[in-house]
């Protein structure tokens, strides 16, 4: 059965991707500190989540590393985009840094 789960744990997210999950979305929340949430869909996510929490999770370490790197890349790209929005949110409309003398 197809399911969906939201995780903030990079290792759990990478494990779920290794086991056939698909990364559908990355959300960034900012409530004093920025937190990335990964929305993962796929079959048997409840069972996989339980296996992960209970220490029964087994995975190919090379696949885990690749999944971790993928999640980090996507997360940091999303963080850079949202940081730009927050960083320049208070600047006057039409402002150009090159015009400031």
ABEGO torsion letter per residue (X at the ends): XBBBBBBABAAAAAAAAAAGBBBABBBBBBBGBBBBBBBBBEBGAAAAAAAAAAGABBBBAAAAAAAAAAAAAAAAAAAAAAAAAAAAAABBBGBBAAABX
